[in-house]
Amino acid sequence: MTIAVIGTGNMGAGLARMLAEAGSDVVIGHHDPAKAAALAAELGANVEAGGVAAAVKLADIVILALPYGAVADVLKEAGDLKGKVLVDISNPVTPDFRGLVVGHSTSAAEEIQALAPGAKVVKAFNTIFAQLLPVEARKGKALQVFIASDDERAKDAVSRLAASAGFEPVDAGPLANARFIEPIGEMNIHFGFFLGKGPSVAPAWVQI
Ligand SMILES: NC(=O)c1ccc[n+]([C@@H]2O[C@H](COP(=O)([O-])OP(=O)(O)OC[C@H]3O[C@@H](n4cnc5c(N)ncnc54)[C@H](OP(=O)(O)O)[C@@H]3O)[C@@H](O)[C@H]2O)c1
């Protein structure tokens, strides 16, 4: 299974490194292929690089590690997404990070599904700060990753990917539940950055 990570920023680099270390074949895509190549060279043997469409073509699972506002344009350069698992990790934040630009009656994930109707969109990882992607940063804790999709096989594939990197995947239901998962990501930003807890916090659902 080949995973394309589109984006080379905090989450793109972190997820690419984490998944490569967990044994996945990773290809990094960026509109500037040189940027993707530089990151792949840093990460090592099982990591390739290319432009966005080249990376998507090689992949079974495509992770969009992009600001929500950039996704529509990047999807235009992505080529054929039919049948691909498309992972939306975004928190569709306002410029000051204190609020969300979509919500209540839709979500970033559902808007992305509408832009890529042939893809199987999965919401995941939006509640995990980039600082907690390295396995050593988690100090033995299996942090929860809330995973929502309308496609059960796509949900299973992303759940296995999360588990391969030491996370506890939590089935969060259909894609429309991203309407509720995205505000949890926003609350996590408030705890981490505006309420003083720092970026080592992550939400968890506790069963008593
Ligand atoms: N950071 C976190 O802790 C965290 C946690 C959970 C979820 N998320 C979500 O993960 C996503 C990525 O966040 P991040 O922190 O990794 O962001 P980031 O560090 O700013 O990286 C964003 C990446 O997207 C690329 N990009 C930006 N605008 C673009 C455009 N118009 N066209 C093509 N590529 C573009 C950037 O390329 P250039 O560098 O060339 O501009 C960069 O590779 C966001 O949706 C965020 O809400 C972040």
The ligand as an ORCA input file, in Angstrom:
! r2SCAN-3c Opt
* xyz 0 1
  N       0.000     21.712     12.673
  C      -0.747     20.915     13.435
  O      -0.397     20.601     14.594
  C      -2.030     20.355     12.880
  C      -2.711     19.395     13.636
  C      -3.862     18.795     13.111
  C      -4.313     19.175     11.855
  N      -3.648     20.137     11.164
  C      -4.129     20.488      9.822
  O      -3.179     19.971      8.895
  C      -3.132     20.805      7.743
  C      -1.677     21.216      7.471
  O      -1.215     21.940      8.585
  P       0.339     22.250      8.770
  O       0.496     22.719     10.155
  O       1.142     21.109      8.257
  O       0.528     23.479      7.780
  P       1.898     24.065      7.203
  O       3.032     23.699      8.084
  O       1.638     25.506      6.949
  O       2.084     23.302      5.807
  C       1.145     23.458      4.778
  C       1.616     22.787      3.512
  O       0.648     23.086      2.503
  C       1.307     23.741      1.397
  N       0.436     24.788      0.855
  C      -0.032     25.891      1.497
  N      -0.804     26.626      0.663
  C      -0.804     25.991     -0.519
  C      -1.411     26.239     -1.777
  N      -2.197     27.317     -1.959
  N      -1.195     25.360     -2.775
  C      -0.419     24.274     -2.592
  N       0.201     23.964     -1.427
  C      -0.002     24.802     -0.400
  C       2.542     24.354      1.992
  O       3.480     24.550      0.953
  P       4.507     25.794      1.030
  O       5.349     25.522      2.241
  O       5.248     25.726     -0.224
  O       3.654     27.008      1.188
  C       2.968     23.280      2.991
  O       3.631     22.223      2.326
  C      -4.054     21.986      8.018
  O      -5.295     21.771      7.394
  C      -4.224     21.965      9.539
  O      -5.469     22.490      9.957
  C      -2.517     20.729     11.634
*
